[in-house]
Amino acid sequence: MSELASDTAMILAAGMGKRMRPLTASQPKPLVRVAGKPLIDHALDRLEDAGIAKAVVNVHYLADALEAHIVGRAKPSVTISDERGELLETGGGMLKALPNLPDPFFSLNSDNIWLDGPRNAFADLSARWDADQMDALLLVVPHARAENFNGAGDFHMDAVGRLRRRTSGRVAPFIYTGIQLVSHRLLRDAPKGPFSTNVLWSRAIEEGRLFGASFTGQWFEVGTPQAIPPTEAALRRG
């Protein structure tokens, strides 16, 4: 039996890529190249390396170009979740794709680049997963392992891994990497139309069911054109 908690991952790739302008003026952000390879290929290759068989990719902005690039890939096999008519944000995108997603499923942003630690990120999440206690398990990284990140952090984590948000005016020790393992329970009674996953996380925090796993590798924030050169330099060293 596979050591992974799921054989399927959703790649969130439908965003407008506004922070990556001007590179996204004529191409979707997942096709922006870093270290000679489109961001979406970095994500798909990591899924293949981990042994994840299926990927569901949502598309909206310049969807035809992105779909043409990824459809037909053998490993992982790709299913398109079409949001051409309406951009549904992270939570709405998951809800629309839910018929193609097992319980649980991995989710990751299409601009994620990272270097694994002793084991891959998906195995790290799988080892910590407890469906009885968790609605979602977020892969979080301490500031020392985050490259190109200048923010105040996202979460505090207690001794058993439960997460709570950073409070205003303070620094939180953990940053969300954009990678998580999600139970269908998180999406129960979800709003209709576009909405952020943050709405569902807030409910899970109140119920004590949002957990984190501290990443043992190195994670790169690649949200702007300025972040690309230092990321490429670090990958060459890595």
C-alpha positions in Angstrom: 0.0 0.0 0.0 1.2 3.5 -0.8 2.5 5.6 2.1 0.5 8.5 0.7 -2.9 9.5 2.1 -4.3 10.2 -1.4 -3.5 9.4 -5.0 -4.9 12.8 -6.2 -3.9 16.4 -5.9 -5.7 19.6 -7.0 -3.4 22.3 -8.5 -4.9 25.7 -8.1 -4.0 27.4 -11.3 -6.9 29.7 -12.2 -5.8 33.0 -10.7 -5.1 36.2 -12.7 -1.4 36.4 -11.7 -1.6 40.1 -11.1 1.5 40.2 -8.8 3.6 38.5 -11.6 2.9 41.3 -14.1 4.2 42.1 -16.7 5.1 38.5 -17.2 1.5 37.5 -17.1 0.3 40.1 -19.6 0.2 37.5 -22.3 0.5 34.1 -20.5 -1.1 32.6 -17.4 1.1 32.6 -14.3 1.5 28.8 -14.3 3.4 29.1 -17.6 5.9 31.6 -16.3 9.3 29.9 -16.5 11.6 29.5 -13.5 14.9 27.6 -13.9 14.0 26.8 -17.5 10.6 25.2 -16.7 7.1 26.5 -16.4 5.8 26.8 -12.9 3.0 24.3 -13.6 5.6 21.7 -14.7 7.5 22.1 -11.4 4.3 21.3 -9.6 3.3 18.3 -11.9 6.9 16.9 -11.7 6.8 16.9 -8.0 3.5 15.1 -8.0 5.0 12.5 -10.3 8.1 12.1 -8.2 6.0 11.5 -5.1 3.9 8.8 -6.9 0.7 10.8 -7.0 -1.3 9.4 -10.0 -3.9 12.1 -10.7 -4.0 15.8 -10.8 -7.1 18.1 -11.1 -6.1 21.5 -12.5 -8.5 24.5 -12.5 -8.2 27.0 -15.3 -9.6 30.5 -15.9 -7.2 33.2 -17.1 -5.8 32.5 -20.6 -7.2 29.0 -20.0 -6.7 27.7 -23.6 -2.9 28.1 -23.4 -2.6 26.4 -20.0 -4.9 23.6 -20.9 -3.0 22.9 -24.2 0.2 22.7 -22.2 -0.9 20.1 -19.7 -3.6 18.0 -21.3 -2.2 14.6 -22.5 0.4 14.3 -19.8 0.8 10.7 -18.8 2.0 11.0 -15.2 0.2 12.3 -13.3 -2.9 12.1 -15.5 -4.6 15.5 -15.7 -8.3 16.4 -15.4 -9.3 20.0 -16.1 -11.8 21.9 -13.9 -13.1 24.6 -16.1 -13.7 28.0 -14.6 -13.7 30.0 -17.8 -17.2 31.3 -17.0 -16.4 32.5 -13.5 -13.3 32.6 -11.4 -14.3 30.8 -8.2 -11.2 31.6 -5.9 -9.6 28.8 -3.9 -12.5 27.5 -2.0 -15.0 27.8 -4.8 -12.5 26.1 -7.1 -12.2 23.2 -4.8 -15.9 22.8 -4.4 -16.5 22.8 -8.2 -13.8 20.1 -8.6 -15.0 18.0 -5.7 -16.6 15.3 -7.8 -13.2 14.5 -9.2 -11.4 14.6 -5.8 -11.2 11.6 -3.4 -11.4 12.0 0.4 -8.9 13.2 1.4 -7.0 15.0 -1.4 -3.8 17.1 -1.7 -4.1 20.7 -2.8 -1.2 22.9 -3.9 -0.8 26.3 -5.6 0.5 26.2 -9.1 3.5 28.5 -8.3 5.0 26.3 -5.6 8.7 25.6 -5.7 10.4 23.8 -3.0 13.3 21.5 -2.1 12.3 18.4 0.0 13.9 17.5 3.2 14.5 13.9 4.3 11.2 12.9 2.6 8.9 14.5 0.2 6.3 17.1 1.2 3.4 14.8 0.4 4.8 12.0 2.5 5.4 14.4 5.4 1.7 15.4 5.3 0.6 11.7 4.9 2.6 10.7 8.0 0.8 13.3 10.1 -2.7 12.8 8.7 -5.5 11.8 11.2 -8.9 11.9 9.5 -10.7 11.6 12.9 -9.1 14.9 14.2 -8.4 16.9 11.1 -10.4 18.8 8.5 -7.2 20.0 6.8 -3.5 19.6 7.4 -1.4 22.5 6.1 2.3 22.2 5.3 3.9 25.2 7.0 7.5 26.4 7.1 9.4 28.4 9.6 10.9 31.7 8.4 14.4 30.2 8.3 13.4 27.8 5.6 11.4 30.3 3.5 13.3 32.1 0.7 12.2 35.5 -0.8 9.5 35.8 2.0 9.4 39.2 3.8 6.0 39.0 5.5 5.0 38.6 9.2 4.0 34.9 8.8 0.6 33.2 8.9 0.1 30.8 11.8 1.1 29.8 15.3 1.1 26.1 16.0 0.7 24.4 19.4 2.4 21.3 20.7 0.0 18.9 19.0 0.0 20.8 15.7 -3.3 22.8 15.9 -3.1 26.1 14.1 -4.3 29.6 15.0 -3.9 32.7 13.0 -1.3 35.5 13.5 -2.8 38.3 15.5 -2.6 41.9 14.2 0.7 43.6 15.0 2.6 40.4 15.8 4.9 38.0 13.9 3.8 34.4 13.5 6.5 31.7 13.3 5.0 29.7 10.5 4.2 30.5 6.9 1.7 28.6 4.8 3.5 27.0 1.8 0.4 26.6 -0.4 0.4 22.8 0.1 -2.3 21.0 2.2 -4.1 17.7 2.7 -7.9 18.3 2.7 -10.9 16.3 4.0 -14.2 16.6 2.3 -15.5 17.5 5.7 -13.7 20.9 5.4 -16.0 21.7 2.4 -19.3 20.8 4.0 -22.0 23.5 3.8 -19.7 25.6 1.8 -20.8 28.9 0.3 -22.0 29.1 -3.3 -20.0 30.9 -6.0 -16.5 32.4 -5.4 -15.0 32.2 -1.9 -11.6 31.8 -0.2 -10.5 28.7 1.6 -9.8 31.0 4.5 -13.6 30.9 5.2 -13.4 27.2 5.8 -10.1 27.4 7.7 -11.7 29.8 10.1 -14.4 27.4 10.9 -11.9 24.5 11.3 -9.8 26.6 13.7 -12.9 27.3 15.8 -13.6 23.6 15.9 -9.9 22.7 16.7 -9.6 20.8 13.4 -7.1 22.8 11.4 -3.6 21.4 11.9 -0.1 22.0 10.6 3.0 20.0 9.7 6.3 21.8 9.8 8.2 21.4 6.5 11.7 20.0 6.8 12.8 21.2 3.4 13.3 24.7 1.8 10.4 26.6 0.3 10.5 29.5 -2.2 8.0 32.3 -2.4 7.8 33.0 -6.2 5.0 35.5 -6.4 6.7 38.3 -8.3 9.2 38.7 -11.2 11.8 40.0 -8.7 11.6 36.6 -6.9 12.6 34.6 -9.9 16.4 35.3 -10.1 17.2 34.5 -6.4 15.0 31.4 -6.6 16.9 30.2 -9.7 20.2 30.9 -8.0 19.2 28.9 -4.9 18.0 26.0 -7.1 21.3 25.9 -8.8 23.0 25.7 -5.4 20.5 23.1 -4.2 
